[in-house]
Amino acid sequence: MQSQLASRCGGAPLHVRSTSTPRPLAPASGPRSVQRSRASAPCSGRRQLRQSLQCRAGPRLPLQHPADDAHEFIQVGPEGFPRPDVNPTRGEFDYIVVGGGAAGCVLANRLSANPNKRVLVLEAGGENKAQDIKVPAGITRLFKSNLDWNLYSDDQKALDDRKVYLARGKVVGGSSSTNATLYHRGTPQDYDSWGVPGWGSKDVLTWFTKCETNSRHPAGEYHGAGGTMHVEDPRYENKMHDVFFNAAAEQGLPANDDFNDWSHPQEGYGQFQVTQEKGQRADMFRQYLNPVMDRSNLQVVAGAQTTKINTSGGSATGVTFTTKGPDGKRHTATLKAGGEVVLSAGAVHSPQLLKVSGIGPREELEQHGIDVVADLPAVGENLQDHPAVLTSCALNPAKKADCLTDQLFSSGSSKIRKRAILAWALFKKGPLATTGCDHGAFINTLGGEQPDLQVRFVPAPSLDPDGVGSYVLIGQLAKLGMKYPSGFTFQLLAVRPKSRGRVTLRSADIFDPPHLDAGFCTDAGKQDITTLRNGLKWARKAARSQAFSEYFEAEIHPGDDINEDAEIDEYIRKSLHSGNALVGSCSMGTDPSNSVVNPQLQVHGVKNLRVIDASVIPVMPGGQTGAAAVMVAERGASFVADWAIKGAETANISVRDPVPA
C-alpha cells in the first residue's frame, strides 16, 4: 500500500512522520508574523479577483499609541506597540473581559451596546487578519501555527503514554477562527440531563434561535433569521458525498435533513450546516466584534496576556496583564464600583487563570505557594473532549477527478489550482470553500437513547492516522513538490464521551502551560473505546459497500492486517486524536463542592467575577461545541446586563456566601 501511495506522490518514498511528538511552544513574547496563504498570492486578471485575494480579512483595525486619547484602539502584539512599558488602558472599566475568543467577542458586542458602560477586552493572541482564517480550506495551515496555542496533553495512560495535540485558537476570535466551522447544537436530552436550573432544553433553544441567521431554514421554533451568527449549507459539492449517503443508507441509516431540528431524532446521515457566510468563515470576530469596533466605550487589546485576577475582601477588583511576555512589565486594569471581571479564556486557560489567582483546590494552590482566595475543588476538573480515530482509503485512479485534493491541487504537485482560486474568489464556491468534513452522520452503536458516534466524511485521503497530521503533511508534500494522493476518509468521533480529564498547574506562572490530562478512554465502562471500535467497523463496511464499489481501491488506515478487536483497540490507542471540542473545566452547578460557577455563571465564593465560555458546560452536547459556546455567551451577557440594571435581589440571581479560604 505504501509503495502504491509513493508512486502517486511522484515516485519518491513517502515517509509518514508521527505527529504525537510535541513541537516547541511558540515564543511567549507575542504573536509571530502570519504566513501568507497561497490563495492570496498576487495574480493578474480582474480587479474583483485582486480585491478578493487581499491578505487581510476586512478593514484594518485602528492602531494608536497608548498616549493617544482621541478614541479607543486595538493593539496587535508587543511588536505593534512602541511602548510596551506603558499601560495601554485608561481609567476604570465596568466590565473587563479576559479572553477575546468566541465567547469574548460575543460579550464585547453585547456588553458595549450600553454606551454608558466601558468595556475592556484583553486577548493573548494576535489580530484576526490572516487570509487562511477567512478561506475555509485554510484550516490546513492553522493547526500548529502562530495562530494556535500549540498545546499537548500529558502522557495518556490509556493511549500507550502518548501525548495528544490539542488545537486551541490563539487569535482574536479564538477557536471559532480555526475550527472546522460545523454547526451542531446536540439534542434536547443533552441539556435536560445537565440538571442545572434555567439551562434545560427549552431555556437554551430560545438563545440558539435568537443568535442565529440561517440561510436555508426559515425562522421558526428551531431556527432564527435575525441573529448575529450566520449559518448556511456547505457551498462545496462533491460526487462522493452522495456516494457516502448511499453507503450509509445501505447500512440502514435514515436521511437527516436538519441535525438541529429537535422535532426528530439526531441519528441519520446528511450534510452538516456550517458557520460560514457566503462561503467565508463566519468566525465570531467577524460576526460580533469587528462590526462594533468603532464604539467609543469599547477597548480591545490584543497580544495582552492576563497574569492574575486581582481580588480584595472576596471580590474581584480588576486584572494584571502584560503586553510583552513573561518578562514584560505588568499593568493593571481596574473595575469601577459594581463592575465585573468576566473570564472567557476557554477550557484550558480559564481554570489556569483562576488557580494562579488563588481560586481553586486549596491543596493544589498551596503546593505552588499561591495564597488561597476561594477553596473551589472543582476548578480544572471535568475536562471533556471528543476522542477521534479514522479509517482512510485509496481511490480508484479512474475516479481521482472526484477527490477533493485533486480538485484543489494541480496535477503532479501540491500547488493550488487556478480554477480553485477563481471559484472561491469570484463565487465563494469550490474546494477552497470547505474545511473538508461538512457531510457525515450520527449513529447509535451502543443501543442507548442517543447516538454515541459521529462520522465526518472527507472526500480526500488521510496519510497520517492522526487526522491533524494529514493537514501538516499537505504542507510537507508541497515543500517537496509532491502530489497529495487521491482517496477518502471517515473520521469517527465518540460524540458523547464518558471519560473525564483535568487541568492542573505546572507552576504558579501563567506563562507555564498547565498539565492537561484529557483522560481519553479512561471511562470505567470502556464505552468510549467501544464506540470508536464500532465506528471503525462501520466505516470499513461502508467503504466496501456497493455504493463505493467504483471508488474503493485499498485501505490505507488501519490496514487490511488489522481485524481482531484487540488489534483494532491497539490501533485506536496508537492513533487516537482530539476532536478539538474542549469543555467542562469550570462547570456550572448549584453545589460549590462539584461546580465552579452558579447557574448565572458567577464564581462561587468570589463577588464580581464570572466565567462565561465553553468551560462552564457541565456535560458536552452531542456535536461540535462552537454553537453551544456562543449560546452560553449570549445568555451570560444577558445575566451581566440584567444584574447591572436590576441588582442582585430583583435579577433572580442567587449569590452564595464566599467559600471560606
C-alpha positions as CSV (number, residue, x, y, z in Angstrom):
1,M,0.0,0.0,0.0
2,Q,2.8,2.4,0.9
3,S,4.6,1.8,-2.4
4,Q,1.3,2.5,-4.3
5,L,1.0,5.8,-2.4
6,A,4.6,6.6,-3.1
7,S,4.1,6.2,-6.8
8,R,1.2,8.6,-6.8
9,C,3.2,11.1,-4.9
10,G,5.8,11.4,-7.7
11,G,7.7,8.2,-7.3
12,A,9.7,9.1,-4.1
13,P,9.2,7.0,-1.0
14,L,6.6,8.5,1.3
15,H,7.6,8.5,5.0
16,V,4.7,9.4,7.3
17,R,6.1,11.0,10.4
18,S,4.2,10.5,13.7
19,T,2.6,13.7,14.9
20,S,2.4,12.7,18.5
21,T,5.8,14.3,19.4
22,P,5.2,17.8,20.7
23,R,6.7,20.7,18.9
24,P,8.3,23.6,20.8
25,L,5.8,26.2,22.0
26,A,5.6,29.5,20.2
27,P,7.6,32.2,21.9
28,A,5.6,33.8,24.7
29,S,6.7,37.3,23.8
30,G,3.8,37.6,21.3
31,P,2.3,36.5,18.0
32,R,4.7,35.8,15.1
33,S,4.2,37.1,11.6
34,V,1.2,35.5,9.8
35,Q,2.1,33.3,6.8
36,R,0.5,34.4,3.6
37,S,-1.9,32.0,2.0
38,R,-1.1,30.7,-1.4
39,A,-4.6,31.7,-2.4
40,S,-3.7,35.3,-1.5
41,A,-0.6,35.5,-3.9
42,P,-0.7,38.3,-6.3
43,C,-2.1,37.4,-9.7
44,S,-3.1,39.3,-12.9
45,G,-6.7,39.4,-14.0
46,R,-9.9,41.1,-13.0
47,R,-9.9,43.8,-10.4
48,Q,-12.5,41.8,-8.5
49,L,-10.2,38.9,-8.2
50,R,-7.3,41.0,-6.9
51,Q,-9.6,42.5,-4.3
52,S,-10.9,39.1,-3.3
53,L,-7.4,37.8,-2.7
54,Q,-6.2,40.6,-0.4
55,C,-4.3,39.2,2.5
56,R,-6.4,40.8,5.2
57,A,-10.0,39.9,6.1
58,G,-11.9,43.1,6.2
59,P,-10.9,46.6,7.2
60,R,-7.8,47.0,9.2
61,L,-8.5,47.9,12.8
62,P,-7.0,51.2,14.1
63,L,-3.7,51.1,15.9
64,Q,-2.7,54.0,18.2
65,H,0.0,54.9,20.7
66,P,-1.3,54.4,24.2
67,A,-0.7,58.1,24.9
68,D,-3.3,59.0,22.3
69,D,-6.6,59.8,23.9
70,A,-8.6,60.5,20.8
71,H,-10.5,57.3,21.0
72,E,-10.1,53.6,21.9
73,F,-7.7,51.4,19.9
74,I,-6.6,47.8,19.3
75,Q,-3.0,46.8,19.9
76,V,-1.6,43.9,18.0
77,G,1.1,42.1,19.8
78,P,4.1,43.6,21.6
79,E,5.8,44.4,18.3
80,G,2.8,46.6,17.3
81,F,3.2,48.7,20.5
82,P,6.1,51.2,20.6
83,R,5.9,51.5,24.4
84,P,5.1,48.1,26.0
85,D,6.2,49.6,29.3
86,V,3.2,52.0,29.2
87,N,-0.2,50.7,30.3
88,P,-2.5,50.7,27.3
89,T,-5.7,51.0,29.3
90,R,-7.0,54.3,30.7
91,G,-9.4,54.8,33.6
92,E,-11.7,52.3,35.2
93,F,-14.0,49.8,33.4
94,D,-17.5,48.5,34.1
95,Y,-16.5,45.2,32.5
96,I,-13.2,43.6,31.9
97,V,-13.4,40.6,29.6
98,V,-10.4,38.3,29.8
99,G,-10.1,36.4,26.5
100,G,-11.2,37.6,23.1
101,G,-12.2,34.2,21.7
102,A,-15.6,33.2,20.5
103,A,-17.4,33.9,23.8
104,G,-15.3,37.1,24.4
105,C,-16.3,38.5,21.1
106,V,-20.0,37.9,21.9
107,L,-19.6,39.5,25.3
108,A,-17.7,42.5,23.9
109,N,-20.6,43.2,21.4
110,R,-23.4,42.8,23.9
111,L,-21.9,44.5,26.9
112,S,-20.7,47.5,25.0
113,A,-24.2,48.0,23.5
114,N,-24.9,50.1,26.5
115,P,-23.0,53.4,25.8
116,N,-22.8,54.1,29.5
117,K,-20.7,51.1,30.2
118,R,-16.9,51.0,29.5
119,V,-15.7,47.5,28.3
120,L,-12.2,46.3,28.1
121,V,-11.2,43.0,26.2
122,L,-7.8,41.5,26.8
123,E,-6.8,38.8,24.3
124,A,-3.4,37.0,24.4
125,G,-3.5,36.2,20.7
126,G,-3.0,38.5,17.8
127,E,-5.2,40.4,15.3
128,N,-7.6,38.4,13.1
129,K,-6.5,39.3,9.6
130,A,-5.0,36.2,8.0
131,Q,-6.5,35.1,4.8
132,D,-6.1,31.5,5.9
133,I,-8.8,32.2,8.5
134,K,-11.2,33.7,6.0
135,V,-10.9,30.9,3.5
136,P,-12.4,27.7,4.9
137,A,-9.8,25.4,3.3
138,G,-7.1,27.5,5.0
139,I,-7.8,25.3,8.1
140,T,-4.9,23.1,6.8
141,R,-2.5,25.9,7.7
142,L,-4.0,26.9,11.1
143,F,-3.1,23.9,13.2
144,K,0.3,24.1,14.9
145,S,0.7,27.7,13.5
146,N,1.4,31.0,15.2
147,L,-2.4,31.3,15.4
148,D,-2.6,28.3,17.7
149,W,-1.6,27.7,21.4
150,N,0.3,24.5,20.3
151,L,-0.9,22.6,23.4
152,Y,-0.3,18.9,24.1
153,S,-1.9,16.7,26.7
154,D,0.2,15.0,29.3
155,D,1.1,11.3,28.6
156,Q,-2.2,9.5,28.2
157,K,-2.1,6.2,30.2
158,A,-4.9,4.6,28.1
159,L,-3.1,5.6,24.9
160,D,0.3,3.9,25.4
161,D,1.6,7.0,27.2
162,R,1.2,9.2,24.1
163,K,0.8,13.0,24.2
164,V,-2.1,14.2,22.1
165,Y,-2.1,17.6,20.3
166,L,-5.0,19.9,21.4
167,A,-5.8,22.6,19.0
168,R,-6.8,26.0,20.5
169,G,-7.0,29.2,18.5
170,K,-4.6,32.0,19.7
171,V,-6.1,34.9,17.9
172,V,-9.0,37.4,18.3
173,G,-12.0,35.1,17.6
174,G,-10.3,32.2,19.3
175,S,-11.1,28.7,18.1
176,S,-14.1,30.0,16.1
177,S,-11.3,31.3,13.8
178,T,-9.5,27.9,13.5
179,N,-12.2,25.2,13.8
180,A,-14.0,23.1,11.2
181,T,-17.0,25.5,11.2
182,L,-19.5,22.8,11.9
183,Y,-22.7,23.9,13.5
184,H,-24.3,21.4,15.9
185,R,-26.4,22.0,19.0
186,G,-26.8,18.5,20.2
187,T,-30.2,17.3,21.3
188,P,-32.8,18.4,24.0
189,Q,-31.8,15.5,26.1
190,D,-28.2,16.8,26.3
191,Y,-29.3,20.0,28.1
192,D,-32.1,18.4,30.2
193,S,-29.5,16.0,31.5
194,W,-27.4,18.8,32.9
195,G,-29.9,19.3,35.8
196,V,-28.9,22.9,36.1
197,P,-31.9,25.3,36.8
198,G,-32.6,27.6,33.9
199,W,-30.4,25.6,31.5
200,G,-32.9,23.0,30.2
201,S,-33.6,22.4,26.5
202,K,-36.5,24.9,26.4
203,D,-34.3,27.6,28.0
204,V,-31.3,27.2,25.7
205,L,-33.4,26.8,22.5
206,T,-34.6,30.4,22.8
207,W,-31.0,31.6,22.8
208,F,-29.9,29.3,20.0
209,T,-32.6,30.7,17.7
210,K,-32.1,34.3,18.9
211,C,-28.4,34.4,17.9
212,E,-28.8,32.6,14.5
213,T,-29.4,33.7,11.0
214,N,-29.9,30.6,8.9
215,S,-29.6,30.8,5.1
216,R,-31.8,27.8,4.4
217,H,-34.3,27.2,7.2
218,P,-36.9,29.9,7.9
219,A,-37.3,31.5,11.3
220,G,-39.4,29.2,13.5
221,E,-39.3,27.0,16.5
222,Y,-35.8,25.7,15.8
223,H,-34.1,28.3,13.7
224,G,-33.6,32.1,13.7
225,A,-33.4,34.7,11.0
226,G,-32.3,37.9,12.7
227,G,-29.3,36.8,14.7
228,T,-25.7,37.8,14.5
229,M,-24.3,34.2,13.9
230,H,-24.6,33.2,10.3
231,V,-25.2,29.6,9.5
232,E,-25.5,28.1,6.0
233,D,-25.3,24.9,4.0
234,P,-21.8,23.9,2.7
235,R,-21.1,25.6,-0.7
236,Y,-18.8,22.9,-1.9
237,E,-20.3,19.9,-3.7
238,N,-18.6,16.6,-4.3
239,K,-19.9,13.4,-6.0
240,M,-18.5,11.3,-3.2
241,H,-20.9,13.0,-0.7
242,D,-23.8,11.2,-2.4
243,V,-21.8,8.0,-2.6
244,F,-21.3,8.3,1.2
245,F,-25.1,8.9,1.7
246,N,-25.9,5.8,-0.4
247,A,-23.4,3.7,1.6
248,A,-25.0,4.9,4.9
249,A,-28.4,4.1,3.6
250,E,-27.2,0.6,2.7
251,Q,-26.4,0.1,6.4
252,G,-29.9,1.1,7.4
253,L,-29.4,4.7,8.4
254,P,-32.2,7.2,7.7
255,A,-31.6,10.6,6.0
256,N,-31.5,13.6,8.2
257,D,-32.2,16.9,6.5
258,D,-31.5,19.0,9.6
259,F,-29.4,17.8,12.5
260,N,-30.5,20.9,14.6
261,D,-34.2,20.3,14.3
262,W,-35.2,18.9,17.7
263,S,-38.6,17.6,16.5
264,H,-37.0,14.4,15.3
265,P,-34.0,12.2,16.4
266,Q,-30.4,13.2,15.7
267,E,-29.5,9.8,14.1
268,G,-29.0,9.7,10.4
269,Y,-26.8,10.9,7.5
270,G,-26.8,14.3,5.8
271,Q,-24.9,17.5,5.3
272,F,-23.7,19.5,8.3
273,Q,-24.5,23.1,8.3
274,V,-21.6,25.4,8.9
275,T,-20.8,28.8,10.5
276,Q,-20.0,30.5,7.2
277,E,-21.4,33.5,5.4
278,K,-21.5,33.1,1.6
279,G,-18.5,30.7,1.5
280,Q,-16.3,32.5,4.0
281,R,-15.6,31.6,7.6
282,A,-18.1,33.4,9.9
283,D,-15.9,33.4,13.0
284,M,-17.1,35.4,16.0
285,F,-14.6,38.2,15.4
286,R,-16.2,38.9,12.1
287,Q,-19.7,38.3,13.3
288,Y,-19.7,40.0,16.6
289,L,-16.6,42.1,17.4
290,N,-15.4,43.7,14.1
291,P,-18.8,45.4,13.3
292,V,-18.7,47.3,16.7
293,M,-15.0,48.1,16.9
294,D,-15.8,51.8,16.4
295,R,-17.8,52.1,19.7
296,S,-16.1,54.7,21.9
297,N,-16.8,52.7,25.1
298,L,-15.1,49.5,23.8
299,Q,-11.3,48.9,24.1
300,V,-9.7,45.7,22.7
301,V,-6.1,44.9,23.5
302,A,-4.6,42.0,21.5
303,G,-1.3,40.5,22.5
304,A,-2.2,41.0,26.1
305,Q,-1.7,38.1,28.5
306,T,-3.7,38.4,31.7
307,T,-1.5,37.1,34.5
308,K,-3.8,37.4,37.5
309,I,-7.4,38.3,38.6
310,N,-7.0,40.8,41.4
311,T,-9.2,40.5,44.4
312,S,-9.8,42.2,47.7
313,G,-12.1,41.0,50.5
314,G,-13.5,38.2,48.4
315,S,-14.4,40.5,45.4
316,A,-12.7,40.9,42.0
317,T,-11.2,44.4,41.6
318,G,-9.5,44.1,38.2
319,V,-6.7,42.2,36.5
320,T,-3.0,42.3,36.0
321,F,-1.7,41.8,32.5
322,T,1.4,42.3,30.3
323,T,1.9,43.0,26.6
324,K,5.5,41.7,26.4
325,G,5.6,38.1,27.5
326,P,6.9,36.6,30.8
327,D,9.5,39.3,31.4
328,G,7.3,42.3,30.4
329,K,6.2,45.0,32.7
330,R,2.9,44.2,34.5
331,H,0.0,46.6,34.0
332,T,-3.3,46.8,35.9
333,A,-6.8,47.3,34.6
334,T,-9.3,48.3,37.4
335,L,-13.0,47.8,37.8
336,K,-15.4,50.6,38.6
337,A,-17.5,50.1,41.7
338,G,-20.1,47.5,40.9
339,G,-18.2,46.3,37.8
340,E,-17.4,42.7,36.9
341,V,-14.4,40.7,35.6
342,V,-15.7,38.1,33.0
343,L,-13.3,35.3,32.4
344,S,-13.7,33.9,28.8
345,A,-10.3,32.3,28.2
346,G,-11.6,28.8,27.3
347,A,-11.5,25.3,28.9
348,V,-7.7,25.4,29.3
349,H,-6.8,28.9,30.3
350,S,-9.9,29.9,32.3
351,P,-9.2,27.3,35.1
352,Q,-5.5,28.0,34.9
353,L,-6.0,31.7,35.5
354,L,-8.4,31.1,38.3
355,K,-5.9,28.9,40.0
356,V,-2.9,31.2,39.7
357,S,-5.2,33.9,41.1
358,G,-5.9,31.8,44.2
359,I,-9.3,30.3,43.2
360,G,-9.2,26.6,43.1
361,P,-8.4,23.4,45.2
362,R,-6.7,24.5,48.4
363,E,-4.1,21.7,48.3
364,E,-3.0,22.4,44.8
365,L,-2.8,26.1,45.3
366,E,-0.7,25.7,48.5
367,Q,1.6,23.3,46.7
368,H,2.5,26.1,44.3
369,G,2.8,28.8,47.0
370,I,-0.4,30.6,45.9
371,D,-2.5,32.4,48.5
372,V,-6.0,30.9,48.7
373,V,-8.8,33.4,47.9
374,A,-11.5,30.7,47.5
375,D,-11.2,27.0,48.0
376,L,-13.1,25.5,45.0
377,P,-12.1,21.9,44.4
378,A,-13.9,21.7,41.0
379,V,-11.7,24.2,39.2
380,G,-10.0,22.4,36.4
381,E,-11.9,19.1,36.9
382,N,-14.5,17.6,34.5
383,L,-12.5,18.4,31.3
384,Q,-14.1,16.7,28.2
385,D,-13.2,16.3,24.6
386,H,-14.2,14.2,21.6
387,P,-11.8,11.3,21.1
388,A,-11.4,10.6,17.4
389,V,-9.9,8.0,15.1
390,L,-10.2,7.4,11.3
391,T,-10.1,5.0,8.5
392,S,-8.8,6.1,5.2
393,C,-8.9,4.5,1.7
394,A,-7.0,4.9,-1.6
395,L,-9.2,5.8,-4.5
396,N,-9.6,4.0,-7.8
397,P,-7.4,6.1,-10.2
398,A,-10.3,6.3,-12.6
399,K,-12.2,8.4,-10.1
400,K,-9.5,10.7,-9.0
401,A,-11.3,13.7,-10.5
402,D,-13.9,13.3,-7.7
403,C,-11.3,13.7,-5.0
404,L,-11.2,16.9,-3.1
405,T,-7.4,17.2,-3.1
406,D,-7.3,16.5,-6.8
407,Q,-9.7,19.3,-7.3
408,L,-7.7,21.6,-5.1
409,F,-4.1,20.8,-6.1
410,S,-2.5,20.9,-9.6
411,S,-1.7,17.6,-11.2
412,G,1.7,16.3,-10.0
413,S,2.2,18.9,-7.3
414,S,0.6,20.5,-4.2
415,K,0.1,23.9,-5.7
416,I,-3.4,25.2,-5.6
417,R,-5.2,25.1,-9.0
418,K,-6.0,28.5,-10.5
419,R,-9.6,27.4,-11.2
420,A,-10.0,26.6,-7.5
421,I,-8.7,30.1,-6.6
422,L,-11.1,31.7,-9.2
423,A,-14.1,29.7,-8.0
424,W,-13.6,30.9,-4.4
425,A,-12.6,34.5,-5.3
426,L,-15.4,35.1,-7.7
427,F,-18.2,32.9,-6.4
428,K,-17.1,31.7,-2.9
429,K,-17.5,28.1,-4.1
430,G,-15.3,25.2,-5.0
431,P,-12.8,23.2,-2.9
432,L,-11.5,26.3,-1.1
433,A,-15.0,26.8,0.4
434,T,-14.9,23.8,2.6
435,T,-13.0,22.6,5.7
436,G,-13.5,19.1,4.2
437,C,-15.7,17.4,6.8
438,D,-19.1,19.0,6.3
439,H,-21.0,15.8,5.4
440,G,-21.5,12.8,7.7
441,A,-23.7,11.0,10.1
442,F,-24.7,10.4,13.7
443,I,-25.0,6.7,14.6
444,N,-26.2,4.9,17.7
445,T,-23.7,2.0,18.1
446,L,-24.3,1.2,21.8
447,G,-28.1,0.8,21.8
448,G,-28.6,3.8,24.1
449,E,-31.1,6.6,23.8
450,Q,-28.9,8.9,21.7
451,P,-26.2,8.5,19.0
452,D,-22.7,7.9,20.5
453,L,-20.8,8.1,17.2
454,Q,-20.3,11.0,14.8
455,V,-19.0,10.2,11.3
456,R,-17.3,13.0,9.4
457,F,-16.8,12.0,5.8
458,V,-13.9,13.7,3.9
459,P,-13.6,13.1,0.1
460,A,-9.8,13.1,0.4
461,P,-7.4,10.6,2.0
462,S,-5.6,10.9,5.3
463,L,-2.0,9.9,5.1
464,D,-1.5,10.0,8.8
465,P,-3.8,8.1,11.2
466,D,-3.8,11.2,13.3
467,G,-6.3,13.4,11.4
468,V,-4.4,16.6,12.2
469,G,-1.2,15.1,11.0
470,S,-2.6,14.9,7.5
471,Y,-3.1,18.7,7.4
472,V,0.6,19.0,8.3
473,L,1.6,16.5,5.6
474,I,-0.1,18.7,3.0
475,G,2.4,21.4,3.7
476,Q,5.3,19.0,3.8
477,L,4.4,17.5,0.4
478,A,4.0,21.0,-1.1
479,K,7.6,21.8,0.0
480,L,8.8,18.6,-1.7
481,G,6.9,19.4,-4.8
482,M,5.0,16.1,-4.4
483,K,1.3,15.5,-5.2
484,Y,-1.1,14.6,-2.5
485,P,-2.6,11.2,-3.4
486,S,-6.3,10.5,-4.0
487,G,-8.7,8.8,-1.6
488,F,-11.4,9.3,1.0
489,T,-11.6,9.3,4.8
490,F,-14.1,8.5,7.6
491,Q,-13.2,10.4,10.8
492,L,-15.0,8.9,13.7
493,L,-15.8,10.7,17.0
494,A,-17.1,9.4,20.3
495,V,-19.6,12.3,20.3
496,R,-20.9,11.8,23.8
497,P,-17.7,10.7,25.6
498,K,-17.9,9.3,29.1
499,S,-14.2,9.9,30.0
500,R,-13.1,12.9,32.0
501,G,-9.8,14.8,32.4
502,R,-8.5,17.7,34.3
503,V,-6.4,20.9,34.1
504,T,-3.8,21.3,36.8
505,L,-1.0,23.8,37.4
506,R,2.6,23.1,36.3
507,S,3.6,26.1,38.3
508,A,2.3,29.5,39.6
509,D,3.5,31.1,36.4
510,I,0.6,31.8,33.9
511,F,3.2,31.5,31.0
512,D,4.0,27.9,32.0
513,P,1.4,25.7,30.1
514,P,-0.7,23.8,32.6
515,H,-0.8,20.0,32.8
516,L,-3.6,18.8,30.5
517,D,-4.9,15.3,31.3
518,A,-7.5,14.8,28.6
519,G,-8.5,11.5,30.2
520,F,-9.1,9.9,26.8
521,C,-10.6,6.4,27.0
522,T,-10.4,6.2,30.8
523,D,-14.1,5.7,31.5
524,A,-14.7,2.7,33.7
525,G,-17.3,1.2,31.4
526,K,-15.0,1.3,28.3
527,Q,-17.8,2.9,26.4
528,D,-15.6,5.4,24.5
529,I,-13.2,2.9,23.1
530,T,-16.1,0.6,22.3
531,T,-17.8,3.4,20.3
532,L,-14.6,4.1,18.4
533,R,-14.1,0.4,17.7
534,N,-17.7,0.1,16.5
535,G,-17.2,3.2,14.4
536,L,-14.2,1.8,12.6
537,K,-16.1,-1.4,11.8
538,W,-19.0,0.7,10.4
539,A,-16.7,2.8,8.3
540,R,-14.8,-0.2,6.9
541,K,-18.1,-1.8,5.9
542,A,-19.3,1.4,4.3
543,A,-16.0,1.7,2.3
544,R,-16.6,-1.8,0.9
545,S,-20.3,-1.3,0.2
546,Q,-21.9,-1.4,-3.2
547,A,-22.1,2.4,-3.2
548,F,-18.3,2.7,-3.0
549,S,-17.5,-0.2,-5.3
550,E,-16.3,2.0,-8.1
551,Y,-14.3,4.2,-5.8
552,F,-12.6,1.9,-3.2
553,E,-9.2,0.6,-4.2
554,A,-7.4,-0.3,-0.9
555,E,-7.4,0.6,2.8
556,I,-4.6,2.9,4.0
557,H,-5.5,3.0,7.7
558,P,-5.9,1.0,9.8
559,G,-4.8,-1.5,7.1
560,D,-6.0,-4.9,6.0
561,D,-3.9,-6.7,8.5
562,I,-5.8,-5.2,11.5
563,N,-9.1,-7.1,12.1
564,E,-9.4,-8.6,15.6
565,D,-10.9,-6.4,18.3
566,A,-7.6,-6.4,20.2
567,E,-5.8,-5.3,17.1
568,I,-8.3,-2.5,16.4
569,D,-8.1,-1.4,20.0
570,E,-4.3,-1.2,19.7
571,Y,-4.7,0.9,16.5
572,I,-7.0,3.2,18.5
573,R,-4.5,3.6,21.3
574,K,-1.7,4.5,18.9
575,S,-3.7,6.9,16.6
576,L,-6.5,8.5,18.7
577,H,-6.5,12.3,18.3
578,S,-8.6,15.2,19.6
579,G,-11.9,16.3,18.0
580,N,-11.0,19.8,19.3
581,A,-14.0,20.4,21.5
582,L,-12.7,21.0,25.0
583,V,-15.3,21.9,27.6
584,G,-16.3,21.4,31.2
585,S,-13.3,22.5,33.3
586,C,-15.2,25.4,35.1
587,S,-18.5,23.5,35.2
588,M,-21.8,25.3,36.2
589,G,-23.9,23.9,39.0
590,T,-25.5,24.8,42.4
591,D,-23.0,23.0,44.7
592,P,-19.6,24.6,45.2
593,S,-18.1,21.2,46.0
594,N,-18.6,20.0,42.4
595,S,-19.0,23.1,40.3
596,V,-17.2,26.4,39.7
597,V,-20.0,28.8,38.8
598,N,-23.6,29.0,39.7
599,P,-26.4,29.0,37.1
600,Q,-25.9,32.7,36.5
601,L,-22.2,31.9,35.8
602,Q,-20.9,33.7,38.9
603,V,-17.9,32.1,40.5
604,H,-18.8,30.5,43.8
605,G,-17.3,32.5,46.7
606,V,-15.9,35.5,44.7
607,K,-18.0,38.5,44.0
608,N,-17.9,40.5,40.8
609,L,-16.4,37.5,38.9
610,R,-18.0,35.3,36.3
611,V,-16.8,32.6,33.9
612,I,-18.6,32.7,30.5
613,D,-17.2,30.4,27.9
614,A,-17.3,26.7,26.9
615,S,-15.6,25.7,30.2
616,V,-18.9,26.1,32.1
617,I,-20.7,23.4,30.1
618,P,-21.1,20.6,32.6
619,V,-21.7,17.8,30.0
620,M,-20.7,18.0,26.4
621,P,-23.6,18.1,24.0
622,G,-23.5,15.6,21.1
623,G,-21.8,17.6,18.4
624,Q,-19.2,20.3,17.8
625,T,-19.3,22.8,20.7
626,G,-19.0,26.2,18.9
627,A,-22.7,26.7,18.7
628,A,-23.1,25.9,22.5
629,A,-20.3,28.3,23.4
630,V,-22.0,31.2,21.6
631,M,-25.3,30.3,23.2
632,V,-23.7,30.4,26.6
633,A,-22.0,33.7,25.9
634,E,-25.3,35.3,24.6
635,R,-27.1,34.1,27.7
636,G,-24.2,35.1,30.0
637,A,-24.1,38.6,28.6
638,S,-27.8,39.0,29.4
639,F,-27.1,37.9,33.0
640,V,-24.4,40.6,33.4
641,A,-26.6,43.3,31.9
642,D,-29.6,42.2,33.9
643,W,-27.6,42.4,37.1
644,A,-26.3,45.9,36.3
645,I,-29.9,47.1,35.7
646,K,-31.9,45.4,38.4
647,G,-29.3,44.4,41.1
648,A,-28.9,41.0,42.8
649,E,-32.3,41.0,44.6
650,T,-34.5,41.5,41.6
651,A,-32.4,39.9,38.9
652,N,-33.3,36.4,40.2
653,I,-29.6,35.8,40.8
654,S,-28.5,33.7,43.8
655,V,-25.4,34.9,45.5
656,R,-23.8,32.3,47.7
657,D,-21.7,33.1,50.8
658,P,-18.0,33.0,50.0
659,V,-16.3,29.6,50.5
660,P,-14.0,30.2,53.4
661,A,-10.4,30.4,52.5
